[in-house]
Amino acid sequence: MKGETRFNYVLDWLLFVLFVMATFTGVVISEAALPALGIQVTIDPFWSSMHDLSANLLMVIIGIHLAMHGKWIVTNFKKYVLRRPKPRSIAQGGD
């Protein structure tokens, strides 16, 4: 379990870094975000490639993360989403 926990810790940090990188580079290459703030930029191919790389890696890491936690996701989906509401009794104020 210790190795799995360590791997999950690294995976979570990688998710965070890639999310921040994809967001930052997305803003940098946006044709609307920075000009709306009065900052004129020319879209550099470097930032476009960094955005593509970080976004693609992010999708792969999200897939791995979901696969690692698939059992927990299914269990809690069944527990909280697919549960049937309990019938309320009159004593509990179930009008």
ChimeraX commands (.cxc) that place a marker at each C-alpha (Angstrom):
marker #1 position 0.00,0.00,0.00 radius 0.5
marker #1 position 2.87,2.35,0.69 radius 0.5
marker #1 position 4.03,2.26,-2.95 radius 0.5
marker #1 position 0.49,2.91,-4.20 radius 0.5
marker #1 position 0.12,5.84,-1.82 radius 0.5
marker #1 position 3.43,7.31,-2.96 radius 0.5
marker #1 position 2.47,6.85,-6.63 radius 0.5
marker #1 position -0.90,8.53,-5.99 radius 0.5
marker #1 position 0.88,11.45,-4.27 radius 0.5
marker #1 position 3.18,11.96,-7.28 radius 0.5
marker #1 position 0.24,11.55,-9.67 radius 0.5
marker #1 position -1.77,14.20,-7.81 radius 0.5
marker #1 position 1.13,16.67,-7.96 radius 0.5
marker #1 position 1.58,15.92,-11.65 radius 0.5
marker #1 position -2.14,16.59,-12.21 radius 0.5
marker #1 position -1.81,19.91,-10.40 radius 0.5
marker #1 position 1.28,21.02,-12.33 radius 0.5
marker #1 position -0.18,20.01,-15.70 radius 0.5
marker #1 position -3.51,21.71,-14.93 radius 0.5
marker #1 position -1.76,24.95,-13.98 radius 0.5
marker #1 position 0.48,24.72,-17.04 radius 0.5
marker #1 position -2.42,24.02,-19.43 radius 0.5
marker #1 position -4.40,26.89,-17.92 radius 0.5
marker #1 position -1.50,29.35,-17.99 radius 0.5
marker #1 position -0.48,28.51,-21.56 radius 0.5
marker #1 position -4.13,28.59,-22.61 radius 0.5
marker #1 position -4.40,32.15,-21.35 radius 0.5
marker #1 position -1.12,33.09,-23.03 radius 0.5
marker #1 position -2.21,31.78,-26.45 radius 0.5
marker #1 position -5.76,33.07,-26.12 radius 0.5
marker #1 position -6.76,35.67,-28.65 radius 0.5
marker #1 position -9.29,37.13,-26.23 radius 0.5
marker #1 position -8.03,36.88,-22.63 radius 0.5
marker #1 position -4.88,38.99,-22.63 radius 0.5
marker #1 position -6.14,41.59,-25.17 radius 0.5
marker #1 position -9.19,42.06,-22.92 radius 0.5
marker #1 position -6.74,43.07,-20.19 radius 0.5
marker #1 position -5.00,45.47,-22.55 radius 0.5
marker #1 position -1.99,43.21,-23.13 radius 0.5
marker #1 position -1.16,42.77,-26.79 radius 0.5
marker #1 position 0.73,39.58,-27.59 radius 0.5
marker #1 position 1.68,37.64,-30.66 radius 0.5
marker #1 position 1.01,33.94,-30.37 radius 0.5
marker #1 position 4.35,32.19,-30.16 radius 0.5
marker #1 position 4.52,28.63,-31.49 radius 0.5
marker #1 position 6.42,27.67,-28.31 radius 0.5
marker #1 position 3.42,28.49,-26.11 radius 0.5
marker #1 position 1.05,26.71,-28.48 radius 0.5
marker #1 position 3.16,23.56,-28.41 radius 0.5
marker #1 position 3.51,23.76,-24.60 radius 0.5
marker #1 position -0.26,24.09,-24.33 radius 0.5
marker #1 position -0.86,21.11,-26.61 radius 0.5
marker #1 position 1.67,18.99,-24.73 radius 0.5
marker #1 position 0.42,19.89,-21.24 radius 0.5
marker #1 position -3.25,19.44,-22.21 radius 0.5
marker #1 position -2.61,16.05,-23.83 radius 0.5
marker #1 position -0.53,14.82,-20.90 radius 0.5
marker #1 position -3.22,16.08,-18.54 radius 0.5
marker #1 position -5.85,13.95,-20.29 radius 0.5
marker #1 position -3.63,10.86,-20.00 radius 0.5
marker #1 position -2.91,11.47,-16.31 radius 0.5
marker #1 position -6.61,12.07,-15.60 radius 0.5
marker #1 position -7.36,8.71,-17.24 radius 0.5
marker #1 position -4.77,6.97,-15.05 radius 0.5
marker #1 position -6.12,8.76,-11.97 radius 0.5
marker #1 position -9.70,7.68,-12.75 radius 0.5
marker #1 position -8.56,4.10,-13.37 radius 0.5
marker #1 position -6.72,4.01,-10.05 radius 0.5
marker #1 position -9.78,5.24,-8.18 radius 0.5
marker #1 position -12.40,3.42,-10.26 radius 0.5
marker #1 position -13.59,1.19,-7.40 radius 0.5
marker #1 position -14.04,4.18,-5.08 radius 0.5
marker #1 position -15.90,6.13,-7.81 radius 0.5
marker #1 position -18.30,3.26,-8.55 radius 0.5
marker #1 position -18.93,2.58,-4.85 radius 0.5
marker #1 position -19.74,6.20,-4.05 radius 0.5
marker #1 position -21.76,6.68,-7.24 radius 0.5
marker #1 position -23.96,3.77,-6.19 radius 0.5
marker #1 position -24.09,4.98,-2.60 radius 0.5
marker #1 position -25.00,8.61,-3.24 radius 0.5
marker #1 position -26.42,8.88,-6.76 radius 0.5
marker #1 position -28.29,5.64,-7.30 radius 0.5
marker #1 position -29.67,5.32,-3.77 radius 0.5
marker #1 position -33.38,5.25,-3.30 radius 0.5
marker #1 position -34.83,7.89,-1.02 radius 0.5
marker #1 position -36.01,6.51,2.29 radius 0.5
marker #1 position -39.75,6.87,2.84 radius 0.5
marker #1 position -40.52,9.49,5.45 radius 0.5
marker #1 position -42.87,8.66,8.24 radius 0.5
marker #1 position -45.58,11.03,9.46 radius 0.5
marker #1 position -43.77,11.38,12.78 radius 0.5
marker #1 position -40.74,12.82,10.96 radius 0.5
marker #1 position -42.85,15.46,9.29 radius 0.5
marker #1 position -42.97,13.94,5.85 radius 0.5
marker #1 position -45.79,15.94,4.25 radius 0.5
marker link #1:1,2 radius 0.2
marker link #1:2,3 radius 0.2
marker link #1:3,4 radius 0.2
marker link #1:4,5 radius 0.2
marker link #1:5,6 radius 0.2
marker link #1:6,7 radius 0.2
marker link #1:7,8 radius 0.2
marker link #1:8,9 radius 0.2
marker link #1:9,10 radius 0.2
marker link #1:10,11 radius 0.2
marker link #1:11,12 radius 0.2
marker link #1:12,13 radius 0.2
marker link #1:13,14 radius 0.2
marker link #1:14,15 radius 0.2
marker link #1:15,16 radius 0.2
marker link #1:16,17 radius 0.2
marker link #1:17,18 radius 0.2
marker link #1:18,19 radius 0.2
marker link #1:19,20 radius 0.2
marker link #1:20,21 radius 0.2
marker link #1:21,22 radius 0.2
marker link #1:22,23 radius 0.2
marker link #1:23,24 radius 0.2
marker link #1:24,25 radius 0.2
marker link #1:25,26 radius 0.2
marker link #1:26,27 radius 0.2
marker link #1:27,28 radius 0.2
marker link #1:28,29 radius 0.2
marker link #1:29,30 radius 0.2
marker link #1:30,31 radius 0.2
marker link #1:31,32 radius 0.2
marker link #1:32,33 radius 0.2
marker link #1:33,34 radius 0.2
marker link #1:34,35 radius 0.2
marker link #1:35,36 radius 0.2
marker link #1:36,37 radius 0.2
marker link #1:37,38 radius 0.2
marker link #1:38,39 radius 0.2
marker link #1:39,40 radius 0.2
marker link #1:40,41 radius 0.2
marker link #1:41,42 radius 0.2
marker link #1:42,43 radius 0.2
marker link #1:43,44 radius 0.2
marker link #1:44,45 radius 0.2
marker link #1:45,46 radius 0.2
marker link #1:46,47 radius 0.2
marker link #1:47,48 radius 0.2
marker link #1:48,49 radius 0.2
marker link #1:49,50 radius 0.2
marker link #1:50,51 radius 0.2
marker link #1:51,52 radius 0.2
marker link #1:52,53 radius 0.2
marker link #1:53,54 radius 0.2
marker link #1:54,55 radius 0.2
marker link #1:55,56 radius 0.2
marker link #1:56,57 radius 0.2
marker link #1:57,58 radius 0.2
marker link #1:58,59 radius 0.2
marker link #1:59,60 radius 0.2
marker link #1:60,61 radius 0.2
marker link #1:61,62 radius 0.2
marker link #1:62,63 radius 0.2
marker link #1:63,64 radius 0.2
marker link #1:64,65 radius 0.2
marker link #1:65,66 radius 0.2
marker link #1:66,67 radius 0.2
marker link #1:67,68 radius 0.2
marker link #1:68,69 radius 0.2
marker link #1:69,70 radius 0.2
marker link #1:70,71 radius 0.2
marker link #1:71,72 radius 0.2
marker link #1:72,73 radius 0.2
marker link #1:73,74 radius 0.2
marker link #1:74,75 radius 0.2
marker link #1:75,76 radius 0.2
marker link #1:76,77 radius 0.2
marker link #1:77,78 radius 0.2
marker link #1:78,79 radius 0.2
marker link #1:79,80 radius 0.2
marker link #1:80,81 radius 0.2
marker link #1:81,82 radius 0.2
marker link #1:82,83 radius 0.2
marker link #1:83,84 radius 0.2
marker link #1:84,85 radius 0.2
marker link #1:85,86 radius 0.2
marker link #1:86,87 radius 0.2
marker link #1:87,88 radius 0.2
marker link #1:88,89 radius 0.2
marker link #1:89,90 radius 0.2
marker link #1:90,91 radius 0.2
marker link #1:91,92 radius 0.2
marker link #1:92,93 radius 0.2
marker link #1:93,94 radius 0.2
marker link #1:94,95 radius 0.2
view
